[in-house]
């Protein structure tokens, strides 16, 4: 878990206000109105966390694929998802979209949700507000131009975040998304069976599963994962459809939760 130093609220307000002013000019008003709507969201001194999972009573979960390097297996993944009539969420890095624009278009055309995964895939934690916002806004515009879709979900590179990262993303109108199940498909020692076993053993209602579009064994593992989970009564939706729409909060250990009756929280 990444930790950051606390600074006085007055200094935070000043740094953020200056940063937003500069960003306003850099993005040419790409986010009209977001400054006024979201200033209150960035003034917190509470330890913040992103969304790892969602409180759902029914057996539904989301599959997500991060795309930063390579596209060799993406069409195979799309074919498997199409065969099983599953819609997933693909988090795309800006430079990846610029290198593989036609693949990005195919992902969107297949009905999958598109998420923002930064412009250059840096660790966002040491960056300034201005640098974080630029990483997000550049890819926001690239994704809109390339796919015709407007992303509202963001996955931090390496899963690294801090209050500053989350506050900036909230101000930009994004939900920050992590995962509750890591397939570990990116590890050198991964095998199709290790991926299948890991995901199916950890499946739970409201889970968000992390895969990578260019991991060698992900396509081979995906088919049996979908088959097994369907047999267990699970259905699959993009993360945007998994999220609770309103009256929710984020619990650090259990993810996005519904607010209970008055007095419970």
C-alpha positions as a Python dict, from the first residue, in 0.01 Angstrom:
ca = {
    (1, 'X'): (0, 0, 0),
    (2, 'X'): (139, 338, -96),
    (3, 'X'): (168, 606, 170),
    (4, 'X'): (214, 980, 128),
    (5, 'X'): (314, 1257, 366),
    (6, 'X'): (36, 1470, 508),
    (7, 'X'): (49, 1843, 448),
    (8, 'X'): (-160, 2116, 602),
    (9, 'X'): (-508, 2166, 454),
    (10, 'X'): (-432, 2527, 361),
    (11, 'X'): (-126, 2417, 162),
    (12, 'X'): (-323, 2143, -7),
    (13, 'X'): (-592, 2386, -114),
    (14, 'X'): (-335, 2628, -251),
    (15, 'X'): (-141, 2364, -442),
    (16, 'X'): (-456, 2215, -585),
    (17, 'X'): (-605, 2550, -685),
    (18, 'X'): (-286, 2650, -865),
    (19, 'X'): (-264, 2312, -1035),
    (20, 'X'): (-622, 2321, -1153),
    (21, 'X'): (-574, 2669, -1293),
    (22, 'X'): (-280, 2553, -1499),
    (23, 'X'): (-461, 2240, -1610),
    (24, 'X'): (-761, 2444, -1718),
    (25, 'X'): (-540, 2617, -1970),
    (26, 'X'): (-354, 2301, -2075),
    (27, 'X'): (-671, 2108, -2153),
    (28, 'X'): (-841, 2399, -2327),
    (29, 'X'): (-1149, 2366, -2107),
    (30, 'X'): (-1187, 1995, -2185),
    (31, 'X'): (-1382, 1952, -1858),
    (32, 'X'): (-1616, 2252, -1838),
    (33, 'X'): (-1774, 2283, -1498),
    (34, 'X'): (-1579, 2007, -1324),
    (35, 'X'): (-1378, 2252, -1113),
    (36, 'X'): (-1682, 2400, -939),
    (37, 'X'): (-1863, 2066, -909),
    (38, 'X'): (-1574, 1880, -754),
    (39, 'X'): (-1370, 2119, -541),
    (40, 'X'): (-1535, 1982, -227),
    (41, 'X'): (-1422, 1631, -317),
    (42, 'X'): (-1054, 1721, -308),
    (43, 'X'): (-1050, 1886, 37),
    (44, 'X'): (-1062, 1565, 240),
    (45, 'X'): (-796, 1468, 492),
    (46, 'X'): (-930, 1112, 523),
    (47, 'X'): (-724, 820, 397),
    (48, 'X'): (-887, 739, 63),
    (49, 'X'): (-912, 408, -123),
    (50, 'X'): (-1027, 319, -475),
    (51, 'X'): (-1296, 65, -565),
    (52, 'X'): (-1170, -293, -534),
    (53, 'X'): (-1507, -468, -552),
    (54, 'X'): (-1877, -394, -526),
    (55, 'X'): (-2140, -508, -279),
    (56, 'X'): (-2369, -734, -481),
    (57, 'X'): (-2595, -1008, -348),
    (58, 'X'): (-2639, -1176, -686),
    (59, 'X'): (-2362, -1378, -852),
    (60, 'X'): (-2231, -1115, -1090),
    (61, 'X'): (-1875, -1000, -1146),
    (62, 'X'): (-1659, -805, -1392),
    (63, 'X'): (-1362, -903, -1604),
    (64, 'X'): (-1106, -636, -1683),
    (65, 'X'): (-804, -630, -1914),
    (66, 'X'): (-517, -381, -1891),
    (67, 'X'): (-353, -291, -2222),
    (68, 'X'): (-15, -120, -2214),
    (69, 'X'): (227, -330, -2419),
    (70, 'X'): (152, -547, -2720),
    (71, 'X'): (-169, -663, -2885),
    (72, 'X'): (-81, -1014, -3003),
    (73, 'X'): (-359, -1189, -2813),
    (74, 'X'): (-628, -921, -2808),
    (75, 'X'): (-826, -1053, -3104),
    (76, 'X'): (-823, -1401, -2947),
    (77, 'X'): (-966, -1256, -2626),
    (78, 'X'): (-1233, -1068, -2820),
    (79, 'X'): (-1331, -1385, -3004),
    (80, 'X'): (-1366, -1582, -2678),
    (81, 'X'): (-1567, -1306, -2512),
    (82, 'X'): (-1792, -1284, -2818),
    (83, 'X'): (-1844, -1660, -2821),
    (84, 'X'): (-1954, -1652, -2458),
    (85, 'X'): (-2150, -1327, -2503),
    (86, 'X'): (-1952, -1155, -2229),
    (87, 'X'): (-1884, -783, -2215),
    (88, 'X'): (-1572, -679, -2025),
    (89, 'X'): (-1381, -360, -1941),
    (90, 'X'): (-1054, -277, -2117),
    (91, 'X'): (-826, -19, -1953),
    (92, 'X'): (-614, 133, -2228),
    (93, 'X'): (-293, 335, -2203),
    (94, 'X'): (-271, 635, -2434),
    (95, 'X'): (49, 534, -2613),
    (96, 'X'): (-98, 186, -2666),
    (97, 'X'): (-404, 333, -2836),
    (98, 'X'): (-182, 548, -3056),
    (99, 'X'): (15, 238, -3158),
    (100, 'X'): (-288, 10, -3202),
    (101, 'X'): (-581, 237, -3291),
    (102, 'X'): (-758, -28, -3498),
    (103, 'X'): (-743, -276, -3212),
    (104, 'X'): (-887, -15, -2976),
    (105, 'X'): (-1168, 44, -3225),
    (106, 'X'): (-1239, -329, -3244),
    (107, 'X'): (-1262, -352, -2866),
    (108, 'X'): (-1516, -69, -2858),
    (109, 'X'): (-1707, -200, -3161),
    (110, 'X'): (-1746, -537, -2986),
    (111, 'X'): (-1942, -362, -2710),
    (112, 'X'): (-1678, -365, -2440),
    (113, 'X'): (-1633, -83, -2193),
    (114, 'X'): (-1327, 139, -2236),
    (115, 'X'): (-1136, 265, -1934),
    (116, 'X'): (-847, 510, -1897),
    (117, 'X'): (-511, 365, -1789),
    (118, 'X'): (-301, 686, -1815),
    (119, 'X'): (-102, 829, -2104),
    (120, 'X'): (247, 688, -2042),
    (121, 'X'): (188, 427, -1765),
    (122, 'X'): (387, 597, -1488),
    (123, 'X'): (367, 552, -1115),
    (124, 'X'): (129, 839, -1037),
    (125, 'X'): (209, 865, -666),
    (126, 'X'): (515, 1096, -688),
    (127, 'X'): (358, 1315, -958),
    (128, 'X'): (208, 1658, -901),
    (129, 'X'): (-161, 1729, -945),
    (130, 'X'): (-86, 1890, -1280),
    (131, 'X'): (112, 1590, -1401),
    (132, 'X'): (-154, 1341, -1288),
    (133, 'X'): (-429, 1541, -1454),
    (134, 'X'): (-231, 1564, -1778),
    (135, 'X'): (-178, 1187, -1780),
    (136, 'X'): (-553, 1141, -1748),
    (137, 'X'): (-674, 1416, -1980),
    (138, 'X'): (-447, 1323, -2270),
    (139, 'X'): (-574, 967, -2277),
    (140, 'X'): (-931, 1083, -2214),
    (141, 'X'): (-914, 1279, -2539),
    (142, 'X'): (-733, 1002, -2730),
    (143, 'X'): (-994, 746, -2628),
    (144, 'X'): (-1284, 971, -2727),
    (145, 'X'): (-1127, 1049, -3062),
    (146, 'X'): (-1031, 688, -3140),
    (147, 'X'): (-1326, 489, -3006),
    (148, 'X'): (-1604, 747, -2984),
    (149, 'X'): (-1654, 654, -2619),
    (150, 'X'): (-1614, 877, -2315),
    (151, 'X'): (-1427, 691, -2040),
    (152, 'X'): (-1529, 740, -1677),
    (153, 'X'): (-1327, 462, -1514),
    (154, 'X'): (-955, 489, -1440),
    (155, 'X'): (-709, 222, -1332),
    (156, 'X'): (-382, 351, -1185),
    (157, 'X'): (-69, 199, -1341),
    (158, 'X'): (83, -67, -1113),
    (159, 'X'): (-220, -21, -885),
    (160, 'X'): (-28, 265, -717),
    (161, 'X'): (-233, 546, -565),
    (162, 'X'): (-242, 810, -294),
    (163, 'X'): (-495, 1063, -170),
    (164, 'X'): (-363, 1312, -424),
    (165, 'X'): (-414, 1064, -709),
    (166, 'X'): (-767, 973, -602),
    (167, 'X'): (-869, 1332, -534),
    (168, 'X'): (-748, 1444, -876),
    (169, 'X'): (-932, 1163, -1051),
    (170, 'X'): (-1252, 1240, -864),
    (171, 'X'): (-1221, 1604, -968),
    (172, 'X'): (-1186, 1490, -1329),
    (173, 'X'): (-1509, 1291, -1302),
    (174, 'X'): (-1352, 946, -1280),
    (175, 'X'): (-1409, 642, -1060),
    (176, 'X'): (-1075, 486, -966),
    (177, 'X'): (-1088, 109, -1011),
    (178, 'X'): (-860, -158, -868),
    (179, 'X'): (-939, -530, -846),
    (180, 'X'): (-1028, -791, -588),
    (181, 'X'): (-889, -1084, -790),
    (182, 'X'): (-551, -1066, -962),
    (183, 'X'): (-521, -1347, -1216),
    (184, 'X'): (-138, -1313, -1200),
    (185, 'X'): (-138, -1383, -1574),
    (186, 'X'): (155, -1141, -1604),
    (187, 'X'): (397, -1355, -1401),
    (188, 'X'): (668, -1553, -1584),
    (189, 'X'): (572, -1870, -1400),
    (190, 'X'): (203, -1838, -1491),
    (191, 'X'): (36, -2130, -1668),
    (192, 'X'): (-315, -2161, -1808),
    (193, 'X'): (-411, -2386, -1517),
    (194, 'X'): (-264, -2155, -1252),
    (195, 'X'): (-467, -1867, -1391),
    (196, 'X'): (-787, -2073, -1406),
    (197, 'X'): (-742, -2206, -1053),
    (198, 'X'): (-661, -1869, -904),
    (199, 'X'): (-959, -1687, -1056),
    (200, 'X'): (-1223, -1956, -1007),
    (201, 'X'): (-1117, -2025, -646),
    (202, 'X'): (-1144, -1655, -555),
    (203, 'X'): (-1462, -1567, -742),
    (204, 'X'): (-1722, -1383, -536),
    (205, 'X'): (-2026, -1164, -604),
    (206, 'X'): (-1917, -815, -702),
    (207, 'X'): (-1561, -916, -784),
    (208, 'X'): (-1342, -725, -1026),
    (209, 'X'): (-1090, -955, -1197),
    (210, 'X'): (-760, -829, -1336),
    (211, 'X'): (-621, -973, -1660),
    (212, 'X'): (-381, -834, -1920),
    (213, 'X'): (-455, -825, -2290),
    (214, 'X'): (-109, -944, -2393),
    (215, 'X'): (-30, -1206, -2132),
    (216, 'X'): (68, -1529, -2306),
    (217, 'X'): (-172, -1771, -2140),
    (218, 'X'): (-474, -1548, -2077),
    (219, 'X'): (-670, -1656, -2388),
    (220, 'X'): (-614, -2023, -2307),
    (221, 'X'): (-728, -1968, -1948),
    (222, 'X'): (-1022, -1741, -2026),
    (223, 'X'): (-1242, -2003, -2191),
    (224, 'X'): (-1245, -2249, -1897),
    (225, 'X'): (-1283, -1962, -1651),
    (226, 'X'): (-1597, -1841, -1826),
    (227, 'X'): (-1734, -2192, -1857),
    (228, 'X'): (-1669, -2279, -1492),
    (229, 'X'): (-1808, -1958, -1349),
    (230, 'X'): (-2120, -1983, -1565),
    (231, 'X'): (-2172, -2333, -1430),
    (232, 'X'): (-2145, -2186, -1080),
    (233, 'X'): (-2426, -1941, -1162),
    (234, 'X'): (-2218, -1631, -1233),
    (235, 'X'): (-2297, -1368, -1494),
    (236, 'X'): (-2061, -1103, -1625),
    (237, 'X'): (-2102, -729, -1675),
    (238, 'X'): (-1863, -441, -1748),
    (239, 'X'): (-1741, -261, -1437),
    (240, 'X'): (-1956, 43, -1513),
    (241, 'X'): (-2263, -180, -1486),
    (242, 'X'): (-2134, -349, -1171),
    (243, 'X'): (-2094, -23, -978),
    (244, 'X'): (-2365, 108, -749),
    (245, 'X'): (-2524, 416, -901),
    (246, 'X'): (-2598, 619, -588),
    (247, 'X'): (-2615, 621, -208),
    (248, 'X'): (-2286, 438, -165),
    (249, 'X'): (-1952, 466, 12),
    (250, 'X'): (-1619, 285, -14),
    (251, 'X'): (-1522, 54, 268),
    (252, 'X'): (-1143, -4, 281),
    (253, 'X'): (-1185, -379, 324),
    (254, 'X'): (-1505, -467, 140),
    (255, 'X'): (-1519, -222, -151),
    (256, 'X'): (-1809, -13, -277),
    (257, 'X'): (-2099, -56, -32),
    (258, 'X'): (-2460, 51, -17),
    (259, 'X'): (-2538, 296, 262),
    (260, 'X'): (-2754, 130, 523),
    (261, 'X'): (-3052, 273, 705),
    (262, 'X'): (-2994, 595, 899),
    (263, 'X'): (-2776, 533, 1202),
    (264, 'X'): (-2576, 244, 1055),
    (265, 'X'): (-2333, 472, 870),
}
